[in-house]
Amino acid sequence: MRCLRPITLAFSLFLLGGCLGSGYPIGVIYNGTSMPHQMNRMEATGPARTGDREGQACATGIMGAVAWGDASLDAAKKAGSITEVHSVEFKPTVVALGIYYQACTVVHGK
């Protein structure tokens, strides 16, 4: 019976880790994020063009309990002084099954 508890806990963490690693972070206890909406992504003016400038905006989460940051398209455009969007990328960083999670919106344009 004693061996069953650690195995059950490890399996549960493994399953929950998969849920924490997709999309932008959200917090159960605290959530202060801004995320790009699908309609905002339609601003791209050309397929697969990189542009001269790059802007990045990130949101961060810890253990799915707290999350903060502004990963919106507008914040990324401001960070790179971009007025004409050519492409938008999503770059996640997950550490130790979602204990630390960061998702960034990266915008390329002019």
ZABA-177067 format. One record per residue: residue number from 1; x negated, y, z of N, C-alpha, C, O in turn. Coordinates in nm, 2 decimals. Atoms other than C-alpha are relative to their C-alpha. Layout:
<atoms>
<atom seq="NUM" n_px="X" n_py="Y" n_pz="Z" ca_px="X" ca_py="Y" ca_pz="Z" c_px="X" c_py="Y" c_pz="Z" o_px="X" o_py="Y" o_pz="Z"/>
...
</atoms>
This chain:
<atoms>
<atom seq="1" n_px="-0.08" n_py="-0.12" n_pz="0.00" ca_px="0.00" ca_py="0.00" ca_pz="0.00" c_px="-0.09" c_py="0.13" c_pz="0.00" o_px="-0.05" o_py="0.23" o_pz="-0.06"/>
<atom seq="2" n_px="0.08" n_py="-0.12" n_pz="-0.01" ca_px="-0.28" ca_py="0.24" ca_pz="0.08" c_px="-0.07" c_py="0.03" c_pz="-0.14" o_px="-0.09" o_py="0.15" o_pz="-0.17"/>
<atom seq="3" n_px="0.06" n_py="-0.03" n_pz="0.14" ca_px="-0.43" ca_py="0.20" ca_pz="-0.27" c_px="0.10" c_py="0.06" c_pz="-0.09" o_px="0.06" o_py="0.12" o_pz="-0.19"/>
<atom seq="4" n_px="-0.10" n_py="-0.05" n_pz="0.09" ca_px="-0.10" ca_py="0.28" ca_pz="-0.43" c_px="0.02" c_py="0.15" c_pz="0.00" o_px="0.05" o_py="0.21" o_pz="-0.10"/>
<atom seq="5" n_px="-0.02" n_py="-0.15" n_pz="-0.01" ca_px="-0.08" ca_py="0.64" ca_pz="-0.30" c_px="-0.10" c_py="0.07" c_pz="-0.09" o_px="-0.06" o_py="0.16" o_pz="-0.16"/>
<atom seq="6" n_px="0.09" n_py="-0.07" n_pz="0.08" ca_px="-0.40" ca_py="0.76" ca_pz="-0.46" c_px="0.02" c_py="-0.02" c_pz="-0.15" o_px="0.00" o_py="0.07" o_pz="-0.23"/>
<atom seq="7" n_px="-0.02" n_py="0.03" n_pz="0.14" ca_px="-0.32" ca_py="0.59" ca_pz="-0.79" c_px="0.13" c_py="0.07" c_pz="-0.05" o_px="0.13" o_py="0.13" o_pz="-0.16"/>
<atom seq="8" n_px="-0.12" n_py="-0.08" n_pz="0.03" ca_px="0.03" ca_py="0.74" ca_pz="-0.79" c_px="-0.03" c_py="0.15" c_pz="-0.01" o_px="0.02" o_py="0.21" o_pz="-0.10"/>
<atom seq="9" n_px="0.04" n_py="-0.14" n_pz="0.00" ca_px="-0.11" ca_py="1.08" ca_pz="-0.71" c_px="-0.08" c_py="0.04" c_pz="-0.13" o_px="-0.05" o_py="0.14" o_pz="-0.20"/>
<atom seq="10" n_px="0.08" n_py="-0.03" n_pz="0.12" ca_px="-0.37" ca_py="1.06" ca_pz="-0.99" c_px="0.08" c_py="-0.01" c_pz="-0.13" o_px="0.07" o_py="0.07" o_pz="-0.22"/>
<atom seq="11" n_px="-0.09" n_py="0.01" n_pz="0.12" ca_px="-0.11" ca_py="0.94" ca_pz="-1.24" c_px="0.10" c_py="0.12" c_pz="-0.01" o_px="0.12" o_py="0.17" o_pz="-0.12"/>
<atom seq="12" n_px="-0.09" n_py="-0.11" n_pz="0.00" ca_px="0.13" ca_py="1.22" ca_pz="-1.14" c_px="-0.08" c_py="0.13" c_pz="-0.05" o_px="-0.02" o_py="0.20" o_pz="-0.13"/>
<atom seq="13" n_px="0.08" n_py="-0.11" n_pz="0.05" ca_px="-0.15" ca_py="1.48" ca_pz="-1.19" c_px="-0.03" c_py="-0.01" c_pz="-0.15" o_px="-0.03" o_py="0.10" o_pz="-0.22"/>
<atom seq="14" n_px="0.02" n_py="0.02" n_pz="0.14" ca_px="-0.23" ca_py="1.33" ca_pz="-1.52" c_px="0.12" c_py="0.04" c_pz="-0.09" o_px="0.10" o_py="0.11" o_pz="-0.19"/>
<atom seq="15" n_px="-0.12" n_py="-0.03" n_pz="0.07" ca_px="0.13" ca_py="1.36" ca_pz="-1.64" c_px="0.03" c_py="0.15" c_pz="0.00" o_px="0.06" o_py="0.21" o_pz="-0.10"/>
<atom seq="16" n_px="-0.02" n_py="-0.14" n_pz="-0.01" ca_px="0.16" ca_py="1.72" ca_pz="-1.51" c_px="-0.10" c_py="0.08" c_pz="-0.08" o_px="-0.07" o_py="0.19" o_pz="-0.13"/>
<atom seq="17" n_px="0.10" n_py="-0.07" n_pz="0.08" ca_px="-0.16" ca_py="1.82" ca_pz="-1.67" c_px="0.03" c_py="0.02" c_pz="-0.14" o_px="0.00" o_py="0.12" o_pz="-0.20"/>
<atom seq="18" n_px="-0.04" n_py="-0.01" n_pz="0.14" ca_px="-0.02" ca_py="1.76" ca_pz="-2.01" c_px="0.11" c_py="0.11" c_pz="-0.02" o_px="0.11" o_py="0.17" o_pz="-0.12"/>
<atom seq="19" n_px="-0.10" n_py="-0.11" n_pz="0.01" ca_px="0.27" ca_py="2.00" ca_pz="-1.94" c_px="-0.06" c_py="0.13" c_pz="0.02" o_px="-0.01" o_py="0.23" o_pz="-0.04"/>
<atom seq="20" n_px="0.05" n_py="-0.14" n_pz="-0.03" ca_px="0.05" ca_py="2.28" ca_pz="-1.82" c_px="-0.09" c_py="0.05" c_pz="-0.12" o_px="-0.12" o_py="0.16" o_pz="-0.13"/>
<atom seq="21" n_px="0.09" n_py="-0.04" n_pz="0.11" ca_px="-0.17" ca_py="2.28" ca_pz="-2.14" c_px="0.06" c_py="0.04" c_pz="-0.13" o_px="-0.01" o_py="0.04" o_pz="-0.23"/>
<atom seq="22" n_px="-0.05" n_py="-0.04" n_pz="0.13" ca_px="0.07" ca_py="2.40" ca_pz="-2.40" c_px="0.07" c_py="0.13" c_pz="0.01" o_px="0.14" o_py="0.16" o_pz="0.11"/>
<atom seq="23" n_px="-0.06" n_py="-0.13" n_pz="-0.01" ca_px="0.18" ca_py="2.75" ca_pz="-2.48" c_px="-0.07" c_py="0.10" c_pz="0.09" o_px="-0.17" o_py="0.07" o_pz="0.14"/>
<atom seq="24" n_px="0.05" n_py="-0.10" n_pz="-0.09" ca_px="0.13" ca_py="3.06" ca_pz="-2.27" c_px="0.03" c_py="-0.04" c_pz="0.14" o_px="0.13" o_py="-0.11" o_pz="0.17"/>
<atom seq="25" n_px="-0.03" n_py="0.04" n_pz="-0.13" ca_px="0.10" ca_py="3.02" ca_pz="-1.90" c_px="0.12" c_py="0.07" c_pz="0.07" o_px="0.14" o_py="0.19" o_pz="0.04"/>
<atom seq="26" n_px="-0.11" n_py="-0.06" n_pz="-0.07" ca_px="0.40" ca_py="3.07" ca_pz="-1.68" c_px="-0.02" c_py="-0.04" c_pz="0.15" o_px="-0.08" o_py="-0.15" o_pz="0.17"/>
<atom seq="27" n_px="0.02" n_py="0.03" n_pz="-0.14" ca_px="0.40" ca_py="3.08" ca_pz="-1.30" c_px="0.14" c_py="-0.03" c_pz="0.07" o_px="0.24" o_py="0.04" o_pz="0.04"/>
<atom seq="28" n_px="-0.12" n_py="0.03" n_pz="-0.08" ca_px="0.66" ca_py="2.92" ca_pz="-1.07" c_px="0.02" c_py="0.10" c_pz="0.11" o_px="0.13" o_py="0.15" o_pz="0.14"/>
<atom seq="29" n_px="-0.01" n_py="-0.09" n_pz="-0.12" ca_px="0.58" ca_py="3.14" ca_pz="-0.77" c_px="-0.01" c_py="0.15" c_pz="-0.05" o_px="0.06" o_py="0.23" o_pz="0.00"/>
<atom seq="30" n_px="0.01" n_py="-0.14" n_pz="0.05" ca_px="0.47" ca_py="3.45" ca_pz="-0.97" c_px="-0.03" c_py="-0.01" c_pz="-0.15" o_px="-0.10" o_py="-0.10" o_pz="-0.20"/>
<atom seq="31" n_px="0.02" n_py="-0.01" n_pz="0.14" ca_px="0.49" ca_py="3.53" ca_pz="-1.34" c_px="0.00" c_py="0.14" c_pz="-0.05" o_px="0.11" o_py="0.21" o_pz="-0.04"/>
<atom seq="32" n_px="0.01" n_py="-0.13" n_pz="0.05" ca_px="0.37" ca_py="3.86" ca_pz="-1.48" c_px="-0.05" c_py="0.01" c_pz="-0.14" o_px="-0.13" o_py="0.10" o_pz="-0.16"/>
<atom seq="33" n_px="0.06" n_py="0.00" n_pz="0.13" ca_px="0.29" ca_py="3.78" ca_pz="-1.84" c_px="0.09" c_py="0.06" c_pz="-0.10" o_px="0.22" o_py="0.07" o_pz="-0.09"/>
<atom seq="34" n_px="-0.07" n_py="-0.04" n_pz="0.12" ca_px="0.39" ca_py="3.93" ca_pz="-2.17" c_px="-0.05" c_py="-0.08" c_pz="-0.12" o_px="-0.17" o_py="-0.10" o_pz="-0.13"/>
<atom seq="35" n_px="0.03" n_py="0.10" n_pz="0.10" ca_px="0.40" ca_py="3.70" ca_pz="-2.47" c_px="0.05" c_py="0.05" c_pz="-0.14" o_px="0.15" o_py="0.12" o_pz="-0.14"/>
<atom seq="36" n_px="-0.05" n_py="-0.04" n_pz="0.13" ca_px="0.43" ca_py="3.76" ca_pz="-2.85" c_px="0.13" c_py="-0.08" c_pz="-0.03" o_px="0.14" o_py="-0.20" o_pz="0.00"/>
<atom seq="37" n_px="-0.12" n_py="0.06" n_pz="0.04" ca_px="0.77" ca_py="3.69" ca_pz="-2.99" c_px="-0.02" c_py="-0.05" c_pz="-0.15" o_px="-0.10" o_py="0.01" o_pz="-0.22"/>
<atom seq="38" n_px="0.01" n_py="0.05" n_pz="0.13" ca_px="0.81" ca_py="3.49" ca_pz="-3.31" c_px="0.02" c_py="0.11" c_pz="-0.11" o_px="-0.05" o_py="0.10" o_pz="-0.21"/>
<atom seq="39" n_px="-0.03" n_py="-0.10" n_pz="0.09" ca_px="0.95" ca_py="3.79" ca_pz="-3.49" c_px="-0.12" c_py="0.10" c_pz="-0.02" o_px="-0.15" o_py="0.15" o_pz="-0.13"/>
<atom seq="40" n_px="0.12" n_py="-0.08" n_pz="0.01" ca_px="0.63" ca_py="3.99" ca_pz="-3.41" c_px="-0.10" c_py="-0.06" c_pz="-0.09" o_px="-0.18" o_py="0.02" o_pz="-0.15"/>
<atom seq="41" n_px="0.10" n_py="0.06" n_pz="0.08" ca_px="0.42" ca_py="3.74" ca_pz="-3.58" c_px="0.03" c_py="0.02" c_pz="-0.15" o_px="-0.06" o_py="0.00" o_pz="-0.24"/>
<atom seq="42" n_px="-0.03" n_py="-0.03" n_pz="0.14" ca_px="0.60" ca_py="3.83" ca_pz="-3.91" c_px="-0.06" c_py="0.13" c_pz="-0.05" o_px="-0.05" o_py="0.16" o_pz="-0.17"/>
<atom seq="43" n_px="0.06" n_py="-0.13" n_pz="0.05" ca_px="0.41" ca_py="4.16" ca_pz="-3.92" c_px="-0.12" c_py="-0.02" c_pz="-0.09" o_px="-0.17" o_py="0.07" o_pz="-0.15"/>
<atom seq="44" n_px="0.12" n_py="0.03" n_pz="0.08" ca_px="0.12" ca_py="3.99" ca_pz="-4.10" c_px="0.02" c_py="0.04" c_pz="-0.14" o_px="0.13" o_py="0.01" o_pz="-0.20"/>
<atom seq="45" n_px="-0.02" n_py="-0.05" n_pz="0.13" ca_px="0.07" ca_py="4.16" ca_pz="-4.43" c_px="-0.07" c_py="-0.08" c_pz="-0.11" o_px="-0.06" o_py="-0.04" o_pz="-0.23"/>
<atom seq="46" n_px="0.07" n_py="0.08" n_pz="0.10" ca_px="-0.14" ca_py="3.90" ca_pz="-4.61" c_px="-0.03" c_py="-0.14" c_pz="0.06" o_px="-0.07" o_py="-0.15" o_pz="0.17"/>
<atom seq="47" n_px="0.03" n_py="0.14" n_pz="-0.05" ca_px="-0.20" ca_py="3.52" ca_pz="-4.59" c_px="-0.15" c_py="-0.02" c_pz="0.02" o_px="-0.23" o_py="0.00" o_pz="-0.07"/>
<atom seq="48" n_px="0.14" n_py="0.04" n_pz="-0.03" ca_px="-0.52" ca_py="3.42" ca_pz="-4.42" c_px="-0.11" c_py="0.10" c_pz="-0.02" o_px="-0.22" o_py="0.07" o_pz="-0.05"/>
<atom seq="49" n_px="0.10" n_py="-0.10" n_pz="0.01" ca_px="-0.70" ca_py="3.75" ca_pz="-4.45" c_px="-0.05" c_py="0.04" c_pz="0.14" o_px="0.03" o_py="0.05" o_pz="0.23"/>
<atom seq="50" n_px="0.05" n_py="-0.03" n_pz="-0.13" ca_px="-0.93" ca_py="3.83" ca_pz="-4.16" c_px="0.00" c_py="0.15" c_pz="0.04" o_px="0.02" o_py="0.18" o_pz="0.16"/>
<atom seq="51" n_px="0.00" n_py="-0.14" n_pz="-0.03" ca_px="-0.96" ca_py="4.21" ca_pz="-4.18" c_px="-0.13" c_py="0.04" c_pz="0.06" o_px="-0.22" o_py="-0.05" o_pz="0.08"/>
<atom seq="52" n_px="0.13" n_py="-0.05" n_pz="-0.05" ca_px="-1.24" ca_py="4.43" ca_pz="-4.05" c_px="-0.01" c_py="0.00" c_pz="0.15" o_px="-0.12" o_py="0.00" o_pz="0.21"/>
<atom seq="53" n_px="0.00" n_py="-0.01" n_pz="-0.15" ca_px="-1.13" ca_py="4.44" ca_pz="-3.68" c_px="0.07" c_py="-0.12" c_pz="0.06" o_px="0.14" o_py="-0.19" o_pz="0.00"/>
<atom seq="54" n_px="-0.06" n_py="0.11" n_pz="-0.08" ca_px="-1.04" ca_py="4.20" ca_pz="-3.41" c_px="0.04" c_py="0.05" c_pz="0.14" o_px="-0.03" o_py="0.13" o_pz="0.20"/>
<atom seq="55" n_px="-0.05" n_py="-0.04" n_pz="-0.13" ca_px="-0.83" ca_py="4.26" ca_pz="-3.10" c_px="0.05" c_py="-0.12" c_pz="0.08" o_px="0.10" o_py="-0.22" o_pz="0.02"/>
<atom seq="56" n_px="-0.04" n_py="0.11" n_pz="-0.08" ca_px="-0.77" ca_py="4.02" ca_pz="-2.81" c_px="0.07" c_py="0.04" c_pz="0.12" o_px="0.03" o_py="0.14" o_pz="0.19"/>
<atom seq="57" n_px="-0.08" n_py="-0.02" n_pz="-0.12" ca_px="-0.52" ca_py="4.01" ca_pz="-2.53" c_px="0.03" c_py="-0.13" c_pz="0.07" o_px="0.06" o_py="-0.23" o_pz="0.00"/>
<atom seq="58" n_px="-0.01" n_py="0.13" n_pz="-0.07" ca_px="-0.50" ca_py="3.74" ca_pz="-2.26" c_px="0.09" c_py="0.00" c_pz="0.12" o_px="0.11" o_py="0.10" o_pz="0.18"/>
<atom seq="59" n_px="-0.08" n_py="0.02" n_pz="-0.12" ca_px="-0.27" ca_py="3.60" ca_pz="-1.99" c_px="-0.07" c_py="-0.12" c_pz="0.07" o_px="-0.12" o_py="-0.21" o_pz="0.00"/>
<atom seq="60" n_px="0.06" n_py="0.10" n_pz="-0.08" ca_px="-0.40" ca_py="3.38" ca_pz="-1.71" c_px="0.09" c_py="-0.06" c_pz="0.10" o_px="0.18" o_py="0.01" o_pz="0.15"/>
<atom seq="61" n_px="-0.08" n_py="0.07" n_pz="-0.10" ca_px="-0.24" ca_py="3.12" ca_pz="-1.49" c_px="-0.08" c_py="-0.10" c_pz="0.09" o_px="-0.18" o_py="-0.15" o_pz="0.04"/>
<atom seq="62" n_px="0.07" n_py="0.09" n_pz="-0.09" ca_px="-0.35" ca_py="2.91" ca_pz="-1.19" c_px="0.10" c_py="-0.10" c_pz="0.05" o_px="0.20" o_py="-0.07" o_pz="0.12"/>
<atom seq="63" n_px="-0.07" n_py="0.11" n_pz="-0.05" ca_px="-0.20" ca_py="2.57" ca_pz="-1.12" c_px="0.15" c_py="0.01" c_pz="-0.03" o_px="0.23" o_py="-0.06" o_pz="0.04"/>
<atom seq="64" n_px="-0.14" n_py="-0.01" n_pz="0.03" ca_px="0.13" ca_py="2.66" ca_pz="-1.28" c_px="0.08" c_py="0.08" c_pz="0.11" o_px="0.21" o_py="0.08" o_pz="0.10"/>
<atom seq="65" n_px="-0.07" n_py="-0.06" n_pz="-0.11" ca_px="0.21" ca_py="2.86" ca_pz="-0.97" c_px="0.00" c_py="0.15" c_pz="-0.02" o_px="0.11" o_py="0.22" o_pz="0.01"/>
<atom seq="66" n_px="0.00" n_py="-0.14" n_pz="0.03" ca_px="0.10" ca_py="3.21" ca_pz="-1.06" c_px="-0.06" c_py="0.03" c_pz="-0.13" o_px="-0.14" o_py="-0.05" o_pz="-0.18"/>
<atom seq="67" n_px="0.05" n_py="-0.03" n_pz="0.13" ca_px="0.04" ca_py="3.38" ca_pz="-1.39" c_px="0.01" c_py="0.16" c_pz="-0.01" o_px="0.10" o_py="0.22" o_pz="0.04"/>
<atom seq="68" n_px="0.00" n_py="-0.15" n_pz="0.02" ca_px="-0.05" ca_py="3.74" ca_pz="-1.50" c_px="-0.07" c_py="0.03" c_pz="-0.13" o_px="-0.14" o_py="-0.06" o_pz="-0.18"/>
<atom seq="69" n_px="0.06" n_py="-0.05" n_pz="0.12" ca_px="-0.17" ca_py="3.94" ca_pz="-1.79" c_px="0.09" c_py="0.03" c_pz="-0.11" o_px="0.21" o_py="0.00" o_pz="-0.11"/>
<atom seq="70" n_px="-0.08" n_py="-0.05" n_pz="0.12" ca_px="-0.05" ca_py="4.09" ca_pz="-2.12" c_px="-0.06" c_py="-0.06" c_pz="-0.12" o_px="-0.16" o_py="-0.01" o_pz="-0.17"/>
<atom seq="71" n_px="0.05" n_py="0.07" n_pz="0.12" ca_px="-0.11" ca_py="3.85" ca_pz="-2.41" c_px="0.09" c_py="0.04" c_pz="-0.12" o_px="0.10" o_py="-0.04" o_pz="-0.22"/>
<atom seq="72" n_px="-0.09" n_py="-0.04" n_pz="0.11" ca_px="0.14" ca_py="4.04" ca_pz="-2.64" c_px="-0.08" c_py="0.04" c_pz="-0.12" o_px="-0.20" o_py="0.07" o_pz="-0.12"/>
<atom seq="73" n_px="0.06" n_py="-0.04" n_pz="0.13" ca_px="0.07" ca_py="4.12" ca_pz="-3.00" c_px="-0.03" c_py="0.15" c_pz="0.01" o_px="-0.14" o_py="0.19" o_pz="-0.04"/>
<atom seq="74" n_px="0.03" n_py="-0.14" n_pz="-0.01" ca_px="0.09" ca_py="4.49" ca_pz="-2.92" c_px="-0.13" c_py="0.03" c_pz="0.08" o_px="-0.20" o_py="0.12" o_pz="0.05"/>
<atom seq="75" n_px="0.13" n_py="-0.02" n_pz="-0.08" ca_px="-0.18" ca_py="4.46" ca_pz="-2.65" c_px="-0.12" c_py="-0.04" c_pz="-0.08" o_px="-0.22" o_py="0.03" o_pz="-0.07"/>
<atom seq="76" n_px="0.12" n_py="0.04" n_pz="0.08" ca_px="-0.41" ca_py="4.28" ca_pz="-2.89" c_px="-0.02" c_py="0.10" c_pz="-0.11" o_px="-0.14" o_py="0.13" o_pz="-0.14"/>
<atom seq="77" n_px="0.02" n_py="-0.10" n_pz="0.10" ca_px="-0.35" ca_py="4.54" ca_pz="-3.16" c_px="-0.06" c_py="0.12" c_pz="0.06" o_px="-0.15" o_py="0.18" o_pz="0.00"/>
<atom seq="78" n_px="0.06" n_py="-0.12" n_pz="-0.07" ca_px="-0.43" ca_py="4.82" ca_pz="-2.91" c_px="-0.15" c_py="-0.03" c_pz="0.03" o_px="-0.23" o_py="0.06" o_pz="0.02"/>
<atom seq="79" n_px="0.14" n_py="0.03" n_pz="-0.04" ca_px="-0.75" ca_py="4.64" ca_pz="-2.79" c_px="-0.09" c_py="0.01" c_pz="-0.12" o_px="-0.21" o_py="0.04" o_pz="-0.11"/>
<atom seq="80" n_px="0.09" n_py="0.00" n_pz="0.12" ca_px="-0.88" ca_py="4.62" ca_pz="-3.15" c_px="0.03" c_py="0.13" c_pz="-0.09" o_px="-0.03" o_py="0.14" o_pz="-0.20"/>
<atom seq="81" n_px="-0.04" n_py="-0.12" n_pz="0.08" ca_px="-0.73" ca_py="4.96" ca_pz="-3.27" c_px="0.04" c_py="-0.04" c_pz="-0.14" o_px="0.00" o_py="0.01" o_pz="-0.24"/>
<atom seq="82" n_px="-0.05" n_py="0.05" n_pz="0.12" ca_px="-0.54" ca_py="4.77" ca_pz="-3.54" c_px="0.14" c_py="0.05" c_pz="-0.03" o_px="0.22" o_py="0.05" o_pz="0.06"/>
<atom seq="83" n_px="-0.13" n_py="-0.05" n_pz="0.04" ca_px="-0.25" ca_py="4.91" ca_pz="-3.73" c_px="0.06" c_py="-0.09" c_pz="-0.11" o_px="0.18" o_py="-0.09" o_pz="-0.13"/>
<atom seq="84" n_px="-0.04" n_py="0.09" n_pz="0.11" ca_px="-0.23" ca_py="4.66" ca_pz="-4.02" c_px="-0.04" c_py="-0.15" c_pz="0.04" o_px="-0.16" o_py="-0.18" o_pz="0.03"/>
<atom seq="85" n_px="0.03" n_py="0.14" n_pz="-0.05" ca_px="-0.21" ca_py="4.29" ca_pz="-3.90" c_px="-0.02" c_py="-0.09" c_pz="-0.12" o_px="0.07" o_py="-0.09" o_pz="-0.21"/>
<atom seq="86" n_px="0.02" n_py="0.09" n_pz="0.11" ca_px="-0.36" ca_py="4.03" ca_pz="-4.13" c_px="0.02" c_py="-0.15" c_pz="0.05" o_px="0.08" o_py="-0.23" o_pz="-0.02"/>
<atom seq="87" n_px="-0.02" n_py="0.13" n_pz="-0.06" ca_px="-0.36" ca_py="3.72" ca_pz="-3.90" c_px="0.01" c_py="0.00" c_pz="0.15" o_px="-0.05" o_py="0.09" o_pz="0.21"/>
<atom seq="88" n_px="-0.01" n_py="0.01" n_pz="-0.14" ca_px="-0.27" ca_py="3.62" ca_pz="-3.55" c_px="-0.04" c_py="-0.15" c_pz="0.04" o_px="0.01" o_py="-0.24" o_pz="-0.02"/>
<atom seq="89" n_px="0.04" n_py="0.13" n_pz="-0.05" ca_px="-0.43" ca_py="3.33" ca_pz="-3.36" c_px="0.03" c_py="-0.01" c_pz="0.15" o_px="0.04" o_py="0.09" o_pz="0.22"/>
<atom seq="90" n_px="-0.02" n_py="0.03" n_pz="-0.14" ca_px="-0.36" ca_py="3.16" ca_pz="-3.03" c_px="-0.12" c_py="-0.08" c_pz="0.05" o_px="-0.16" o_py="-0.18" o_pz="-0.01"/>
<atom seq="91" n_px="0.11" n_py="0.07" n_pz="-0.05" ca_px="-0.66" ca_py="3.05" ca_pz="-2.82" c_px="0.02" c_py="-0.03" c_pz="0.15" o_px="0.00" o_py="0.06" o_pz="0.23"/>
<atom seq="92" n_px="-0.01" n_py="0.03" n_pz="-0.14" ca_px="-0.60" ca_py="2.86" ca_pz="-2.50" c_px="-0.13" c_py="-0.05" c_pz="0.06" o_px="-0.22" o_py="-0.11" o_pz="-0.01"/>
<atom seq="93" n_px="0.11" n_py="0.05" n_pz="-0.08" ca_px="-0.85" ca_py="2.77" ca_pz="-2.23" c_px="0.06" c_py="-0.07" c_pz="0.12" o_px="0.12" o_py="0.00" o_pz="0.20"/>
<atom seq="94" n_px="-0.05" n_py="0.08" n_pz="-0.11" ca_px="-0.76" ca_py="2.49" ca_pz="-1.99" c_px="-0.11" c_py="-0.06" c_pz="0.08" o_px="-0.20" o_py="-0.12" o_pz="0.02"/>
<atom seq="95" n_px="0.11" n_py="0.05" n_pz="-0.09" ca_px="-0.98" ca_py="2.39" ca_pz="-1.69" c_px="0.07" c_py="-0.10" c_pz="0.10" o_px="0.16" o_py="-0.06" o_pz="0.16"/>
<atom seq="96" n_px="-0.04" n_py="0.10" n_pz="-0.11" ca_px="-0.93" ca_py="2.07" ca_pz="-1.48" c_px="0.15" c_py="-0.02" c_pz="0.00" o_px="0.21" o_py="0.01" o_pz="0.10"/>
<atom seq="97" n_px="-0.14" n_py="0.03" n_pz="0.00" ca_px="-0.58" ca_py="1.97" ca_pz="-1.59" c_px="0.09" c_py="0.12" c_pz="0.03" o_px="0.20" o_py="0.09" o_pz="0.08"/>
<atom seq="98" n_px="-0.09" n_py="-0.12" n_pz="-0.02" ca_px="-0.44" ca_py="2.32" ca_pz="-1.57" c_px="-0.02" c_py="0.07" c_pz="0.13" o_px="0.06" o_py="0.16" o_pz="0.16"/>
<atom seq="99" n_px="0.03" n_py="-0.07" n_pz="-0.12" ca_px="-0.59" ca_py="2.43" ca_pz="-1.24" c_px="-0.02" c_py="0.15" c_pz="-0.04" o_px="0.03" o_py="0.24" o_pz="0.03"/>
<atom seq="100" n_px="0.02" n_py="-0.14" n_pz="0.05" ca_px="-0.71" ca_py="2.74" ca_pz="-1.44" c_px="0.04" c_py="-0.01" c_pz="-0.15" o_px="0.00" o_py="-0.10" o_pz="-0.22"/>
<atom seq="101" n_px="-0.05" n_py="0.00" n_pz="0.14" ca_px="-0.54" ca_py="2.83" ca_pz="-1.77" c_px="0.00" c_py="0.14" c_pz="-0.05" o_px="0.06" o_py="0.23" o_pz="0.01"/>
<atom seq="102" n_px="0.00" n_py="-0.13" n_pz="0.06" ca_px="-0.60" ca_py="3.12" ca_pz="-2.00" c_px="0.04" c_py="-0.01" c_pz="-0.15" o_px="-0.01" o_py="-0.10" o_pz="-0.22"/>
<atom seq="103" n_px="-0.05" n_py="0.00" n_pz="0.14" ca_px="-0.42" ca_py="3.19" ca_pz="-2.33" c_px="-0.02" c_py="0.14" c_pz="-0.06" o_px="0.02" o_py="0.24" o_pz="0.01"/>
<atom seq="104" n_px="0.03" n_py="-0.13" n_pz="0.06" ca_px="-0.53" ca_py="3.47" ca_pz="-2.56" c_px="0.07" c_py="0.01" c_pz="-0.14" o_px="0.07" o_py="-0.09" o_pz="-0.22"/>
<atom seq="105" n_px="-0.05" n_py="-0.03" n_pz="0.13" ca_px="-0.36" ca_py="3.63" ca_pz="-2.86" c_px="-0.11" c_py="0.08" c_pz="-0.07" o_px="-0.16" o_py="0.18" o_pz="-0.02"/>
<atom seq="106" n_px="0.11" n_py="-0.07" n_pz="0.07" ca_px="-0.63" ca_py="3.73" ca_pz="-3.12" c_px="0.06" c_py="0.04" c_pz="-0.13" o_px="0.12" o_py="-0.03" o_pz="-0.21"/>
<atom seq="107" n_px="-0.06" n_py="-0.07" n_pz="0.12" ca_px="-0.53" ca_py="3.97" ca_pz="-3.40" c_px="-0.12" c_py="0.04" c_pz="-0.09" o_px="-0.21" o_py="0.11" o_pz="-0.04"/>
<atom seq="108" n_px="0.09" n_py="-0.04" n_pz="0.09" ca_px="-0.73" ca_py="4.03" ca_pz="-3.71" c_px="0.07" c_py="0.10" c_pz="-0.10" o_px="0.18" o_py="0.08" o_pz="-0.14"/>
<atom seq="109" n_px="-0.06" n_py="-0.10" n_pz="0.09" ca_px="-0.66" ca_py="4.34" ca_pz="-3.93" c_px="-0.09" c_py="0.12" c_pz="-0.02" o_px="-0.21" o_py="0.12" o_pz="0.00"/>
<atom seq="110" n_px="0.07" n_py="-0.12" n_pz="0.03" ca_px="-0.75" ca_py="4.69" ca_pz="-4.02" c_px="0.06" c_py="0.11" c_pz="0.09" o_px="0.02" o_py="0.23" o_pz="0.08"/>
</atoms>
